[in-house]
Amino acid sequence: MSKVLYVTANPKAVEDSFGLKTGQAFLDAYKEANPQDEIIHLDLYKEEIPLIDADVLSGWGKLGAGQSFDALTPDESKKVARLGELVDQFVAADRYVFVSPLWNFGVPPQLKAYIDAVAVGGKTFRYTEAGPEGLLKGKKAVHIHATGGVYSEAPMDAMDFSNPYLVAVLGFFGITDVETVRVEGMNQFPDRVDAILAEAKEKARETAKTFASDTVTA
């Protein structure tokens, strides 16, 4: 049995989002193929995702200096503990599915905050004499990426700082098997919206079957 972390970064309801509709198609196909797997849905707009602020940095500093958790202020303790929960949950997963839109050429703020929460030395990566090393090797991820325009082709591909960012960060963690399912061009081609969504859903279903059938080794 595998543990799948399904991470969504869109405040809209599923029926109002092209990306979330495509994500749901992926999820349904995955569940059908792997009913025994555990799927944890993390809606980043409903979860508590602490920002790395003065409390967090101060709390981490105290712990790094050898002080006990009891030395932290209530705010430091609450935020640091929650960040610890998030990264431990991330590390415990075998597969990852991210569903997010392109906003102003980048990722939604809640997704950036989440990446900050799980990018923790000694947990998802470490530094060695040879340089940084990802600690999550052998795991897999899919990014279901919704964009109003077509950003998979030149010249607009140079303006996509969302999917390349996520792929790069996951690679830094050692997760190099990352596939992207694009839902793109809905605003650019409003007369083709139904066809674009149908094609994206079909791609998502096919990707889910492959994603499910491959063996993950830690």
N, C-alpha and C positions, 0 to 999 in steps of 0.2 A: 504493500500500500504506500502511495506517495502522498505528500502534503503539498497542496497547491495554494499559493498566495495570490488571490485575485484582487489587484489594486486598481481602484477607479479614482480618477481625479477630475470629476466634472460635477458641478452642483445641480445640473439639470436632472429631471426624471428620465428614466430609460426611454419612454415614448417620445421625448422631445430631443433626443440626442442621437445623431447618426453613429457616433463612436460607441455609445453604450448599447445601442441596438446590435451593432456588429459584435461587440463584446459578449452580449447575451447569446448570440448565435454560436459563438465559439464555446461558451460555457455549456450550453445545452448539448453540443456535440461531444464535448469532453466528458461530461457526466454520463452520457449514453455509452461511451466506449469504456469508461472506467468508473463504474458505480461504487467501487470499493474505496476510491481515493477520497481523502479529506480535502475539502475546498473551503478556504477561509476568505471571506470577502472583507476587504478593508476599504471602506468608502472614506477617502481622505477629507471630504467635506463634512463628515459626521464624526470622525475620530478626533481625539485630542492629540494634536501633533505640536509639541512645544517648539518654539523657535529657539535657536541658539542665541541666548541673550546674556546679559550680565550675570543673572542668577545661575545659569547653566555653567558659564565659564568659571565663575567663582566656586561653584560646587565641585566641578571637575578638578579645579586647582587644589582644593582642600583634600580631596580623595587622593590625588596624585602625590600630595606631600605626605601622605601616610596617615591623615586624620581619619577618624571613623565616620560612618554615615551619620551618627548622632551629632556630629559637629556642624552639620549643615543646617541652615535656616529652614523654616517650613516651606518657603517658596523654592529654595534650592533643592530640598529633598524631594518635593513633589515632581518637579520638572526632570531632575536627573533620574529618578526612579522610572518615570514614564518613558524617557528615552531609552533606558535600559530594557524595558519591556519590548519596545518596538524593534530594537536591533536583535534581541534574542529570538523574537518571533520570526524575523527575517532570516536569520541564520538557520533556524530549524526547518525551514521550508525546502522542498526539493525542486519545485518549479515555480516560476513567477509569470503572471500575466498582468501587464500594465495596459490600462485603457485611458488615453488622455487626448485632449485636443491641442492644436497648435494655437497659442495665444500670443499675439504680438511677437511672433517668430521664436518664442520660447515655450517652456513648460508652465503650467499653472502654478501659482505660488505654493499651493498645498503640496504639490508633488516635489517641488524644490525643497520644502521644509522636511518632507519625508526622506528624501535622499540624504539630506544633512543628518537626519536622525540615525540612519543606518550606516553611514560612512564612518565607522569607528575602528581605529587602529587596534589590532589584537582580536577583533571580532570578524570583520569582513575583509580586512587586509592587514599587512604588516610591512615594516621596512626591514630590509636585510642589507648586507654589505653590497649585494649586487643590485639593490634598488627595491622598489615596492613589489610586493607579491600578493596576489589575490588569494583569499582563503576559502573561496566557495567554488573551487574547480569541480567540474563534472555536473554542474547544475545547468538548467535551461531557462530561457525566458522568451516571451513573445510580447511585442509592443503593438497594440492596436491603436493606430494613430489617425486622428480625424483632422482634416484641413479643408477650409473652404475653397482654396485654390489648389492648383497642382504644384506641389513642392518636391516631387520625386524627379523632376526633370529640370534641366538648365532653361533659363537662368535662375529660376526661383529656388532651386535646390540649395543654392548658396545662402539663402535666407532662413533655412530651417535649422534652428539651433535647439530643437526639441528632441527629435529622434536621434540625431548623432550624439547629443549630450547623454541621453539615457543609455545608448549602446556603449559609449565610452566609459561611463561610470560602472556599468555592469561588468565590462571587460576588466576594469581596474580591480573589481572584486573577484575576478577569476571566472566570471560567467561569460564565456565567449561564444556560446551557442545561443544567439539571439536572432529571432526572425521578426520581421516587421510586416504587419497587415495594414495596408493603407486604405482609408476611406477618404477620397480626395476629389475636390472639384465641384462640390455641391453648390457653392455660391457662384463659381465661375461658369458653370453650365447648368442653370436651374431647370432647363428642359430635360435634363438627363438624370435628375435626382433619383428616380425610382430604379433606373438601371444601375447607377453607381452603387446604391445601397445593396441591391440584389447581388451584384458582383462581389462586393466586399464581404457580404455574409457568406457567400459560397466559398470564397477564399479562406475566411475564418474557420468554417466547418472543416475544410480539407486540412488546414493547418492544425486544427485540434486533433484530428485523427493521427497525424504524424507525430505531433507533440506527445500524444498519449502512448503511442506504440513504442517509442524509443525508450531504451533503458537508461536510467540515470544512475551513475555511480558516484559516490562521494569521494 
